[in-house]
Amino acid sequence: MNMGNEPFSPSVNTPPPALPLLSPVTLGTWSLIGDANWGQQSRADSEAAIEASLEAGITAFDTAPMYGDGASETLLGEVLKHRREQIFLADKVMAPLTAAGIKASCEASLRRLQTDYVDLLQIHWPDRDTPMGESAEALIELKEAGKIRAIGVCNFGVEDLREASDLMPISTNQLPYSLLWRGAEFELLPLCRRLGIRLMTYSSLMQGLLTGKFASAAEVPEGRARTKHFAAEGRPRIRHGEAGHEKTTFATIKSIRDICEASGVSMSTAALTVLLSKPEVVTVIAGARNAAQARENANVLQARLDPVLIDRLWLSSETLKEEIGPEVDPWMTPSRLR
């Protein structure tokens, strides 16, 4: 075990390590747990979404202790425990990221998941109160003990990612990234490419905006209208306090919808498939609340979009990208990412 006497030495510009069973589409499991953001959710629909994902070829599942205070992990453990060797489980740890905190969180997650290892354990958010070296040592120890197969991070900006990659072998960085949120392209994606760290994208459908379900900001439920796309005024749950980008956002959505309709492809399939055209992206995380939504997400596994169509889709959101700029955190001002 690396006890700190010798620094971890990353191999820059080398292929990232293989992550067996990590499918190009990962089922995000937060929305399987009913809460204030997602509304009521039935157990039957949640189980059906998991089963439909597996049947369609999605073998990866992303969860976290905070999703329903462990309820998401418990659900996955109960439904998937007899198929452990056929699936990829990605879980997370949250602050405090002390050695004791990380190990206790991991053990609790393993119990809820009814397994003795997770394929990928990710730091959910950087912890400014704990030295990253202490967190790295604990994660490396868990990896050497076989309780985790790989180490990842979530919501790490350029500065945090550089520091962390000097201390531990990082396979993935999970970030919000979509046609409507492209701030990572300015600095973070080039850094991931140099370090050999792959991107797991979340909010890949921008909480439903890229499904075509909403034609205007007024139609979006309060729990989902919390990003910097939306004006803070009149929305008490928004924490960024900014004027938002509603006009450009919904003009962009209309443009994407028009392109997709003319091409005969669904918005959600197109929105997920274009992300996988980026070499840095290893999987797109997409939620599903029922079997039909899971099957729709899985269409990406067989989708083959013309390169010209992919270019048109990226171009359609270029104005929004430039208007928002190199922001990586869609929710907070000042950003929690650095």
C-alpha positions in Angstrom: 0.0 0.0 0.0 1.2 3.5 -0.7 1.7 5.0 2.7 2.7 8.4 1.4 6.5 7.9 1.3 6.4 7.6 -2.5 3.9 9.8 -4.4 1.6 8.2 -6.9 3.0 8.7 -10.4 0.3 9.0 -13.0 1.0 7.8 -16.5 0.0 10.7 -18.7 -1.2 10.2 -22.3 -1.6 6.5 -21.8 -4.9 4.6 -22.5 -7.2 4.6 -19.5 -7.6 1.3 -17.6 -10.3 -1.0 -18.8 -13.6 -0.9 -16.9 -15.3 -4.2 -17.7 -19.1 -4.2 -18.0 -19.3 -0.4 -18.1 -21.8 -0.1 -20.9 -21.9 3.1 -23.0 -25.2 3.9 -21.3 -25.4 3.8 -17.5 -28.7 3.8 -15.6 -28.7 6.7 -13.2 -30.7 5.6 -10.1 -31.5 8.8 -8.3 -34.8 9.2 -10.1 -35.8 5.7 -9.1 -36.3 7.0 -5.6 -39.3 9.4 -5.1 -38.3 12.7 -3.6 -38.9 16.5 -3.9 -37.0 16.7 -7.2 -38.6 13.7 -8.9 -42.0 13.3 -7.3 -43.6 10.1 -6.3 -42.2 6.8 -7.6 -43.6 3.3 -7.4 -41.4 0.3 -6.5 -42.9 -1.6 -9.4 -41.9 1.0 -11.9 -38.4 1.2 -10.4 -37.8 -2.5 -10.6 -39.2 -2.5 -14.2 -36.8 0.2 -15.2 -33.8 -1.9 -13.9 -35.0 -5.1 -15.6 -35.7 -3.3 -18.9 -32.2 -1.8 -18.8 -30.6 -5.2 -18.4 -32.7 -6.8 -21.1 -31.8 -4.0 -23.5 -28.0 -4.3 -22.8 -27.4 -1.7 -20.1 -25.1 -3.4 -17.6 -23.9 -0.3 -15.6 -25.7 1.3 -12.7 -24.7 4.5 -10.9 -25.9 5.2 -7.3 -24.9 7.1 -4.2 -25.7 7.0 -0.4 -27.5 10.3 -0.7 -30.1 9.0 -3.2 -33.0 8.4 -0.8 -30.7 8.1 2.2 -29.5 4.7 1.0 -32.8 3.6 -0.6 -31.3 3.6 -4.1 -28.5 1.3 -3.0 -30.9 -0.9 -1.2 -33.1 -1.2 -4.2 -30.2 -2.2 -6.5 -29.0 -4.7 -3.9 -32.3 -6.4 -3.7 -32.9 -6.5 -7.5 -29.4 -7.3 -8.7 -27.8 -9.4 -6.0 -28.1 -12.7 -8.0 -26.5 -11.1 -11.1 -23.5 -9.4 -9.5 -21.0 -10.8 -12.0 -23.0 -9.5 -15.0 -23.2 -5.8 -13.9 -21.1 -2.8 -13.2 -21.8 -0.9 -10.0 -20.6 2.7 -9.6 -21.1 4.2 -6.1 -19.9 7.3 -4.3 -18.6 8.6 -1.0 -19.4 12.1 0.4 -17.8 14.4 3.0 -16.2 14.0 5.5 -13.6 12.3 3.2 -11.4 11.3 6.1 -9.9 7.8 6.1 -12.5 6.7 8.7 -15.4 8.4 6.9 -14.5 6.9 3.5 -14.1 3.4 4.9 -17.3 3.5 7.0 -19.3 4.9 4.0 -17.9 2.1 1.7 -18.8 -0.6 4.2 -22.3 0.7 4.6 -22.8 0.9 0.9 -21.6 -2.7 0.4 -24.1 -3.9 3.0 -27.0 -2.1 1.2 -25.9 -3.3 -2.2 -25.5 -6.9 -0.8 -22.0 -7.3 -2.4 -18.4 -7.4 -1.3 -17.1 -5.0 -3.9 -18.1 -2.1 -6.1 -16.6 -1.7 -9.6 -16.1 2.1 -9.2 -16.1 4.2 -6.0 -16.2 7.9 -6.7 -15.7 11.0 -4.5 -19.1 12.6 -4.9 -17.9 16.2 -4.3 -14.5 17.6 -3.2 -14.1 18.0 0.5 -12.4 21.3 1.4 -11.9 20.3 5.0 -10.0 17.1 4.5 -6.5 16.9 2.9 -6.9 15.1 -0.4 -3.9 13.0 0.4 -5.8 11.4 3.3 -8.7 10.6 1.1 -6.4 9.2 -1.6 -4.7 6.9 0.9 -8.0 5.5 2.1 -9.3 4.9 -1.5 -6.0 3.2 -2.5 -6.3 1.0 0.6 -9.8 -0.1 -0.3 -8.7 -0.8 -3.9 -5.8 -3.0 -2.7 -8.2 -4.8 -0.3 -10.4 -5.7 -3.3 -13.4 -3.7 -2.0 -13.3 -1.4 -5.0 -12.1 -2.2 -8.5 -11.4 1.4 -9.6 -11.3 4.9 -8.2 -13.2 7.8 -9.7 -14.2 11.4 -8.9 -17.3 13.5 -9.5 -17.6 17.2 -9.9 -13.9 17.8 -10.0 -12.8 20.9 -11.8 -9.3 21.5 -13.3 -7.5 22.4 -10.1 -9.0 19.6 -8.0 -8.5 17.0 -10.8 -4.8 18.0 -11.2 -4.2 17.6 -7.5 -6.1 14.3 -7.2 -4.4 12.7 -10.2 -1.0 13.3 -8.6 -2.2 11.3 -5.5 -4.2 8.3 -6.8 -5.0 6.4 -10.0 -8.2 8.0 -11.3 -10.2 6.2 -13.9 -13.2 8.6 -14.3 -14.5 12.1 -13.6 -18.3 12.3 -13.5 -19.6 15.7 -14.6 -22.7 17.4 -15.9 -22.3 17.5 -19.6 -24.9 17.7 -22.4 -25.8 19.6 -25.5 -27.2 22.3 -23.2 -24.3 22.3 -20.7 -20.9 22.3 -22.4 -18.6 24.3 -20.0 -16.3 21.3 -19.6 -15.1 21.7 -23.2 -13.2 24.9 -22.4 -10.5 23.4 -20.1 -11.7 20.2 -18.3 -12.1 17.9 -21.3 -8.6 18.7 -22.6 -7.1 18.0 -19.2 -9.0 14.7 -18.9 -7.6 13.8 -22.3 -4.0 14.6 -21.2 -4.4 12.6 -18.0 -6.1 9.6 -19.5 -9.2 10.1 -17.4 -12.5 9.2 -19.0 -15.7 11.2 -18.6 -19.0 9.8 -17.1 -21.6 12.3 -18.0 -24.6 13.1 -15.8 -27.6 15.3 -16.4 -27.0 14.0 -19.9 -30.6 14.8 -20.8 -30.5 17.9 -18.6 -33.2 16.6 -16.3 -35.7 16.0 -19.2 -35.1 19.2 -21.2 -33.5 17.2 -24.0 -36.4 14.8 -24.3 -38.6 17.5 -25.9 -41.1 17.3 -23.1 -40.9 21.0 -22.2 -41.4 23.8 -24.8 -40.9 26.7 -22.4 -39.3 27.5 -19.0 -42.8 27.9 -17.5 -43.6 24.3 -18.2 -40.6 22.9 -16.2 -41.4 21.7 -12.7 -39.8 23.7 -9.9 -37.6 20.7 -8.8 -36.0 20.5 -12.2 -35.8 24.2 -12.9 -32.8 24.8 -10.7 -29.8 25.2 -13.1 -28.3 28.3 -14.5 -30.5 27.9 -17.6 -33.3 29.4 -15.5 -33.7 32.8 -14.0 -33.5 32.8 -10.2 -36.2 35.4 -9.7 -39.5 33.7 -8.6 -37.9 30.3 -8.1 -37.1 29.9 -4.4 -35.3 26.5 -4.9 -32.6 28.0 -7.2 -29.3 28.7 -5.4 -27.3 30.4 -8.1 -28.9 33.8 -7.9 -28.3 34.6 -11.6 -30.5 35.9 -14.4 -30.4 32.7 -16.3 -30.4 31.9 -20.0 -34.0 30.9 -20.7 -34.4 32.5 -24.1 -31.3 31.0 -25.6 -31.8 27.6 -23.8 -35.3 27.1 -25.3 -34.3 28.4 -28.7 -31.6 25.8 -28.6 -34.0 23.1 -27.6 -36.3 24.0 -30.4 -33.4 23.9 -32.9 -32.4 20.4 -31.6 -36.0 19.2 -31.8 -36.4 20.5 -35.4 -33.1 18.7 -36.4 -34.2 15.5 -34.8 -37.7 15.5 -36.3 -36.3 16.2 -39.8 -33.8 13.3 -39.3 -36.4 10.8 -37.9 -34.5 10.3 -34.6 -35.8 11.0 -31.1 -34.3 13.9 -29.2 -33.2 11.8 -26.2 -31.4 9.2 -28.4 -29.7 12.0 -30.4 -28.7 13.9 -27.2 -27.1 10.9 -25.7 -25.5 9.6 -28.8 -23.7 12.8 -29.6 -22.0 12.7 -26.2 -20.5 9.3 -27.0 -19.0 10.9 -30.2 -16.5 12.6 -27.9 -13.5 10.4 -27.3 -13.3 11.5 -23.6 -16.7 10.1 -22.8 -16.8 6.5 -21.7 -20.5 6.4 -20.7 -23.6 8.6 -20.5 -25.7 8.4 -17.4 -29.4 8.6 -18.0 -32.2 8.2 -15.5 -35.3 6.2 -16.2 -38.5 6.0 -14.0 -40.1 3.1 -15.9 -39.4 0.4 -18.4 -40.4 2.5 -21.4 -37.9 5.2 -20.5 -35.2 2.6 -19.9 -35.7 1.1 -23.3 -35.6 4.6 -24.9 -32.2 5.2 -23.2 -31.0 1.9 -24.5 -31.7 2.8 -28.1 -28.4 4.6 -27.9 -26.6 1.2 -27.8 -27.7 0.6 -31.4 -27.9 4.2 -32.7 -25.7 5.2 -35.5 -25.9 8.9 -36.3 -24.5 10.3 -39.5 -21.4 12.5 -38.7 -23.0 15.4 -40.5 -26.1 15.1 -38.2 -23.8 15.0 -35.1 -22.0 18.1 -36.3 -25.3 19.9 -36.8 -26.4 19.0 -33.3 -23.2 20.3 -31.7 -23.5 23.5 -33.8 -27.1 24.0 -32.7 -26.0 24.6 -29.1 -22.8 26.6 -29.9 -24.5 29.9 -29.1 -25.7 28.7 -25.7 -22.3 27.2 -25.0 -20.6 30.6 -25.7 -23.2 32.5 -23.7 -22.8 30.4 -20.6 -19.1 30.1 -21.0 -16.6 27.8 -19.1 -18.9 27.1 -16.2 -18.9 23.5 -15.0 -21.3 23.8 -12.0 -24.9 24.3 -13.3 -26.4 24.9 -9.9 -24.3 27.1 -7.6 -22.7 30.6 -7.7 -19.9 30.8 -6.6 -19.2 27.3 -8.0 -18.4 24.4 -5.8 -16.1 23.2 -8.5 -12.6 24.5 -8.9 
